[in-house]
Amino acid sequence: MTSIHARLLAALTILAIAGVVPAAGQPASDPETIVLWPEGVPRAIANAGSEFLEDGRVRNVQNPTLTIYPAPADRRTGTAVIICPGGAYRRLAIDKEGTAAAAWLNALGVSAFVLKYRLVEYGHPAPLQDVLRAVRLLRANASRWRIDPDRIGVLGFSAGGHLASTAGTLFDAPEGRTGAELDRVSARPDFLVLVYPVIVLDGPYASKTSAANLLGPSPSAELLARLSTHTQVTTQTPPTFLAHGGTDESVPPENSVLFYQALRRAGVPAEMHLYQTGPHGFGLEPTHGPVSDWPKRCAEWMTAGGLLTPSTPH
């Protein structure tokens, strides 16, 4: 059994405990992984060393990829979600916030694409370029993966939530383009799911660690404001679901509150679940009380938005 197959099996076990499992007859299989930049990674670092896995977390990403978990054929909805694991822009919690989320989405009939994006070694705008490239790649190749090009969402946890929020607010930003032909394809996600997301990079609610890893030790006030994504919400920001624990000491829940308030002001459909208690990094673990119900609440939100009803093929 390959290591990634083993991780998916472990994720399915977690979901079985939570009562969220794929139908029988849909065994896990080794997923396909594709590189985001076959023509060459933008601003590639020479002699940067190899990527490595430590305690289930990926570090030193040099060649960004998408790992593809197609929805089971008998329940495919056409909806697709790009998953951005968290890790303060220093590492990626690829098991807890990647593979497990993919298994949950597959159980809903949603195709999942786990994004391995560049981190502190590159800093901004590399992660933004990676997530926008992923959206463009899915939209341009929708028929290949049997997904609806108008139903592409981005799900992010913690710093991955920050990255997802940049996809929803800076999808037309010039620094998100590289001059590739694929830049002509829209990079705007159709919806966002943000779970204990980093939103604010400056001030009392900021994630200072994520800010330093993304922007360096002495970013300008202008850059901190631009990448504090609640300041970038417009009427074009996609509908958003947010979940946050009230006792999160790493990323204060005010991060989600500020983004939600900005969405409300812009008239963007939004739903937020702010739980009285809940630590940082609960992922899809079923052992944290009410906050562990967020996947059910999110599935209800997706159902209400028509995202879990099979779409008509384009």
C-alpha positions as CSV (number, residue, x, y, z in Angstrom):
1,M,0.0,0.0,0.0
2,T,1.4,3.4,-0.9
3,S,1.7,6.1,1.7
4,I,-0.9,8.3,0.1
5,H,-3.3,5.3,-0.1
6,A,-2.7,4.6,3.6
7,R,-3.4,8.3,4.4
8,L,-6.7,8.1,2.5
9,L,-7.7,4.9,4.3
10,A,-6.9,6.6,7.6
11,A,-9.1,9.6,6.6
12,L,-12.0,7.3,5.7
13,T,-11.7,5.7,9.1
14,I,-12.1,9.2,10.7
15,L,-15.1,9.9,8.6
16,A,-16.6,6.5,9.4
17,I,-16.4,7.4,13.1
18,A,-18.2,10.7,12.3
19,G,-20.9,8.9,10.3
20,V,-19.7,10.4,7.0
21,V,-18.5,7.7,4.6
22,P,-18.6,6.9,0.9
23,A,-21.0,4.3,-0.3
24,A,-20.0,0.6,-0.3
25,G,-18.4,-0.4,-3.5
26,Q,-16.3,2.8,-3.8
27,P,-12.9,1.6,-2.5
28,A,-10.0,4.1,-2.1
29,S,-7.6,4.0,-5.0
30,D,-4.2,5.7,-5.6
31,P,-5.1,9.2,-6.8
32,E,-3.6,10.9,-9.8
33,T,-1.3,13.8,-9.1
34,I,-0.5,16.5,-11.7
35,V,2.0,19.3,-11.7
36,L,0.6,22.8,-11.8
37,W,3.4,24.3,-13.9
38,P,4.6,21.8,-16.5
39,E,6.2,24.7,-18.4
40,G,8.3,25.5,-15.3
41,V,7.6,26.9,-11.9
42,P,7.5,30.7,-11.8
43,R,10.6,32.1,-10.1
44,A,11.9,28.6,-9.4
45,I,14.6,28.5,-6.7
46,A,17.8,26.9,-7.8
47,N,19.4,24.3,-5.4
48,A,16.4,24.6,-3.1
49,G,16.6,21.0,-1.8
50,S,13.8,18.4,-1.8
51,E,10.3,18.5,-0.5
52,F,9.9,16.3,2.6
53,L,7.2,15.0,4.8
54,E,7.4,15.5,8.6
55,D,4.7,14.4,11.0
56,G,2.2,14.3,8.2
57,R,3.1,17.8,7.1
58,V,4.7,18.7,3.8
59,R,7.6,21.2,3.8
60,N,9.7,22.9,1.2
61,V,7.3,22.7,-1.7
62,Q,9.2,23.4,-4.9
63,N,6.9,21.8,-7.5
64,P,3.3,22.6,-6.8
65,T,0.8,19.9,-7.6
66,L,-2.9,18.9,-7.5
67,T,-3.8,15.4,-6.2
68,I,-7.1,14.4,-7.7
69,Y,-9.9,12.5,-5.9
70,P,-12.8,12.2,-8.4
71,A,-16.3,11.9,-7.1
72,P,-17.8,8.3,-7.3
73,A,-19.5,7.9,-10.6
74,D,-22.8,6.8,-9.0
75,R,-23.1,10.1,-7.0
76,R,-21.2,12.6,-9.1
77,T,-22.7,16.1,-8.8
78,G,-20.3,17.9,-11.1
79,T,-19.2,20.2,-8.3
80,A,-15.4,20.4,-7.6
81,V,-13.4,21.8,-4.7
82,I,-9.8,22.7,-4.5
83,I,-8.5,22.0,-1.0
84,C,-5.8,24.3,0.6
85,P,-4.4,22.7,3.7
86,G,-3.1,25.0,6.4
87,G,0.2,25.3,8.2
88,A,1.0,29.0,8.6
89,Y,2.6,29.2,5.1
90,R,5.5,27.1,6.5
91,R,4.2,23.6,6.0
92,L,1.0,21.8,4.8
93,A,-1.2,19.6,7.0
94,I,-1.7,17.4,4.0
95,D,-3.3,14.5,5.9
96,K,-5.6,16.2,8.4
97,E,-6.7,19.1,6.2
98,G,-6.2,17.6,2.8
99,T,-6.8,13.9,2.4
100,A,-9.5,13.8,5.1
101,A,-11.4,16.7,3.5
102,A,-11.2,15.0,0.1
103,A,-12.8,11.8,1.4
104,W,-15.6,13.9,3.0
105,L,-16.2,15.8,-0.3
106,N,-16.2,12.5,-2.3
107,A,-18.9,11.2,0.1
108,L,-21.0,14.2,-1.0
109,G,-20.5,13.5,-4.7
110,V,-17.9,16.3,-5.0
111,S,-14.6,15.9,-6.8
112,A,-11.7,17.0,-4.7
113,F,-8.3,18.4,-5.7
114,V,-5.8,18.8,-2.9
115,L,-3.4,21.7,-3.7
116,K,0.2,21.5,-2.7
117,Y,1.2,25.1,-2.9
118,R,4.5,27.0,-2.4
119,L,5.3,28.3,1.1
120,V,7.7,30.5,3.0
121,E,10.6,29.6,0.7
122,Y,8.8,31.7,-2.0
123,G,6.4,34.0,-0.2
124,H,3.8,36.2,-1.8
125,P,2.7,36.1,-4.6
126,A,3.7,32.4,-5.2
127,P,0.8,30.8,-3.2
128,L,-1.7,33.1,-4.9
129,Q,-0.4,32.2,-8.3
130,D,-0.7,28.5,-7.4
131,V,-4.3,28.6,-6.2
132,L,-5.4,30.8,-9.2
133,R,-3.5,28.4,-11.6
134,A,-5.4,25.5,-10.0
135,V,-8.8,27.2,-10.6
136,R,-7.9,28.0,-14.2
137,L,-6.7,24.5,-14.8
138,L,-9.9,22.9,-13.5
139,R,-12.1,25.3,-15.5
140,A,-10.1,24.8,-18.7
141,N,-10.2,21.0,-18.3
142,A,-13.6,20.6,-16.8
143,S,-14.7,17.9,-19.3
144,R,-11.6,15.8,-18.5
145,W,-12.6,15.5,-14.9
146,R,-16.3,15.5,-15.5
147,I,-16.9,18.7,-13.5
148,D,-19.0,21.8,-14.0
149,P,-16.8,24.8,-14.9
150,D,-19.4,27.0,-13.1
151,R,-19.2,24.9,-9.8
152,I,-15.6,25.2,-8.8
153,G,-15.0,26.1,-5.1
154,V,-12.0,26.6,-2.9
155,L,-11.8,25.2,0.6
156,G,-9.1,26.3,3.0
157,F,-8.1,25.7,6.6
158,S,-6.1,28.2,8.7
159,A,-3.4,29.7,6.4
160,G,-5.0,27.7,3.6
161,G,-8.2,29.6,4.5
162,H,-6.3,32.8,3.9
163,L,-5.1,31.5,0.5
164,A,-8.7,30.5,-0.4
165,S,-9.9,33.9,0.6
166,T,-7.2,35.5,-1.6
167,A,-8.6,33.4,-4.5
168,G,-12.0,34.8,-3.8
169,T,-10.9,38.4,-3.6
170,L,-7.7,38.8,-5.7
171,F,-8.6,36.5,-8.6
172,D,-8.0,39.3,-11.1
173,A,-4.9,40.6,-9.4
174,P,-1.9,41.2,-11.7
175,E,0.5,39.5,-9.4
176,G,-1.7,36.3,-9.7
177,R,-0.8,36.1,-13.4
178,T,2.4,34.8,-14.9
179,G,1.9,35.5,-18.6
180,A,0.9,32.0,-19.5
181,E,-1.8,31.3,-22.0
182,L,-4.0,29.8,-19.2
183,D,-4.2,33.3,-17.7
184,R,-7.0,34.0,-20.1
185,V,-9.2,31.6,-18.2
186,S,-11.2,33.1,-15.3
187,A,-9.7,32.3,-11.9
188,R,-12.7,33.4,-9.9
189,P,-14.0,30.5,-7.7
190,D,-17.7,30.0,-7.7
191,F,-17.8,29.5,-3.9
192,L,-15.6,29.5,-0.8
193,V,-15.4,27.4,2.3
194,L,-13.2,28.9,5.0
195,V,-12.5,26.9,8.2
196,Y,-10.7,28.8,11.0
197,P,-9.2,31.0,8.3
198,V,-6.4,33.5,8.7
199,I,-7.9,36.7,7.3
200,V,-6.1,39.6,9.1
201,L,-2.4,40.0,8.8
202,D,-2.0,43.1,11.0
203,G,-3.5,44.4,14.2
204,P,-4.8,42.6,17.3
205,Y,-6.4,39.7,15.5
206,A,-3.5,39.0,13.1
207,S,-1.8,35.8,12.6
208,K,1.7,37.2,12.9
209,T,3.4,33.9,12.0
210,S,1.4,33.5,8.8
211,A,2.1,37.1,7.9
212,A,5.8,36.8,8.4
213,N,6.1,33.5,6.5
214,L,4.0,34.9,3.6
215,L,5.3,38.5,3.4
216,G,8.7,38.5,5.2
217,P,9.8,40.1,8.4
218,S,9.2,43.8,7.4
219,P,6.3,44.1,5.0
220,S,4.9,47.5,4.2
221,A,1.6,48.7,5.8
222,E,0.1,48.7,2.3
223,L,1.0,45.1,1.6
224,L,-0.3,44.0,5.0
225,A,-3.6,45.8,4.3
226,R,-3.9,44.4,0.8
227,L,-3.4,40.8,2.0
228,S,-5.8,41.2,4.9
229,T,-8.5,39.9,2.7
230,H,-11.6,41.4,4.4
231,T,-10.4,44.7,3.0
232,Q,-10.6,43.2,-0.6
233,V,-14.1,41.9,-0.5
234,T,-16.3,43.2,-3.4
235,T,-19.7,42.3,-4.9
236,Q,-17.7,39.9,-7.1
237,T,-16.4,37.8,-4.1
238,P,-18.1,34.4,-4.3
239,P,-20.7,33.1,-1.8
240,T,-18.9,31.9,1.3
241,F,-19.3,29.5,4.2
242,L,-17.3,30.1,7.3
243,A,-16.7,28.0,10.5
244,H,-14.6,29.0,13.5
245,G,-14.2,27.9,17.1
246,G,-14.7,30.5,19.8
247,T,-11.7,29.4,21.8
248,D,-9.2,29.5,19.0
249,E,-6.1,31.1,20.4
250,S,-4.0,30.8,17.3
251,V,-6.3,32.5,14.8
252,P,-8.9,34.5,16.8
253,P,-12.5,34.1,15.5
254,E,-12.6,37.8,14.7
255,N,-10.9,36.8,11.5
256,S,-14.0,35.0,10.3
257,V,-16.2,37.7,11.7
258,L,-14.5,40.5,9.8
259,F,-14.7,38.6,6.5
260,Y,-18.3,37.8,7.1
261,Q,-19.1,41.4,7.9
262,A,-17.3,42.5,4.7
263,L,-19.4,40.0,2.7
264,R,-22.6,41.3,4.2
265,R,-21.7,44.9,3.4
266,A,-21.0,43.8,-0.2
267,G,-24.3,41.9,-0.5
268,V,-22.5,38.6,-1.0
269,P,-24.4,35.5,0.2
270,A,-22.6,34.2,3.3
271,E,-23.1,31.8,6.2
272,M,-21.0,31.8,9.3
273,H,-20.9,29.2,12.2
274,L,-19.1,30.7,15.2
275,Y,-19.1,28.1,17.9
276,Q,-18.8,28.9,21.6
277,T,-15.9,26.6,22.0
278,G,-13.5,25.0,19.5
279,P,-9.7,25.1,19.3
280,H,-7.6,25.8,16.3
281,G,-6.9,23.0,13.9
282,F,-9.9,20.7,14.6
283,G,-10.1,19.8,10.9
284,L,-12.7,17.0,10.4
285,E,-12.0,15.3,13.7
286,P,-15.3,14.2,15.4
287,T,-14.1,14.7,18.9
288,H,-14.4,18.4,19.6
289,G,-18.1,18.7,20.5
290,P,-20.5,21.0,18.5
291,V,-17.7,22.5,16.3
292,S,-17.2,19.0,14.8
293,D,-20.6,19.3,13.2
294,W,-19.3,22.0,10.8
295,P,-19.1,19.5,7.8
296,K,-22.8,18.7,8.2
297,R,-23.6,22.4,8.3
298,C,-21.5,23.0,5.3
299,A,-23.2,20.2,3.4
300,E,-26.5,21.7,4.2
301,W,-25.3,25.1,2.9
302,M,-24.0,23.4,-0.3
303,T,-27.4,21.6,-0.7
304,A,-29.3,24.8,-0.3
305,G,-27.1,26.5,-2.9
306,G,-27.7,23.7,-5.4
307,L,-24.1,22.5,-5.3
308,L,-25.0,18.9,-4.4
309,T,-27.7,18.5,-7.1
310,P,-26.2,16.8,-10.2
311,S,-25.6,19.5,-12.8
312,T,-26.4,19.4,-16.5
313,P,-23.3,18.6,-18.5
314,H,-22.0,21.6,-20.4
